[in-house]
Amino acid sequence: MFWSAALAADSTPRPTSLDEAQRTANDAAGWVEENWSVWLSNGLRMILIVVIAVVMRSLIRRAITKLIARMNRTAQAVDGTALGGLLVNAERRRQRSEAIGSVLRSVASFLIMGTAALTVLSVLQINLAPLLASAGVAGVAIGFGARNLVTDFLSGVFMILEDQYGVGDEVDAGVATGTVVEVGLRVTKLRGANGAIWYVRNGEVKRIGNLSQGWATAGVDIQVRSDEDLDRVRAVIERVGEEMHKEEPWHERLWEPVEVLGLDAVYLDSVVIRVSAKTMPGVALGVERELRWRIKRALDAEGIRVVGRPADADLETETPADPAAAVAAPSALANPTSPQSQATTPIPPVQTVPGPALGK
């Protein structure tokens, strides 16, 4: 067996002479000499592509970060002023700018590094068609499997870019209503009136009612006796509105003078006067409370009585109850001569007459 193994080892091809070995070495050196320039060129190209991609990614991310920081500084500069409280809420601008910056940085990194990777593969002469086809199929599968996540993310991106609402806004999202506490790309956090925190997925929001944008309306109903002088009541309310419009901080919260719209309802013993005012968004409830307080004190000082609204407006037109409603309907059984009464009369028992005893 050792001999057969030795014969097999000797059967392997090997250079049999110095000339053949020299020729093989020359061929290898020639192949390296022919291709080393290509290798060097491809290596330098790949290194250059990677360096350019890294530098471009760093510069773009730094530019986005500086832009976001400048937006935050602008928001902080006007924070605490009337304009800042109205339009440029610092926390709202900060979260919105951070979310936009995160999206922009991620998109920039994906595009730059993805393009660099594809360019490097093309330099290596790798066929990209199967790779791109596989990536497309994987993307479609992930899109179908995580469509809710994709929907939430895209809805959050467009919501932030369009600035539909922000931190501090009072919104009605359909599924929940409250104050926006945090805005994310996938979930929006709301605080309800009772303090509950609602986590609303952005993809589930079909419509948004923002109560903190533009302007709001403060409405107050004043009910006085019907025999009061309405012109005098109007004059008192207008005077209260003018005084309130000149005082701080109400002169910033009231955008227009308080307006007496007129009679909103008329009852037998009282009338309802409707008062309205255009205010800053988010402060309508406070304006309504202060306006009621001032109007009540002014009316009391003028001797004008404020009455309560009836619990039910239909009480005055309510029809009296029918006294016969509680009386039962007549029954045929109440008449002893009716066929129904006679049919229900029990059958009398049969009386037996005693007779002679039968003998045996």
JOSULJO-V998170 format. One record per helix or strand of 3 or more residues. SS is the DSSP state (@ for helix, = for strand). FROM is the first residue (numbers start at 0). LEN is the number of residues. Records with the same first field share a line. If there is no record, write none. Layout:
SS->FROM-LEN ; FROM-LEN
//
This chain:
@->1-9 ; 17-60 ; 81-5 ; 89-34 ; 127-18 ; 146-16 ; 201-3 ; 229-17 ; 249-4 ; 283-18 ; 322-4 ; 331-3 ; 338-5
=->169-3 ; 176-7 ; 186-5 ; 196-5 ; 215-10 ; 258-8 ; 269-10
//
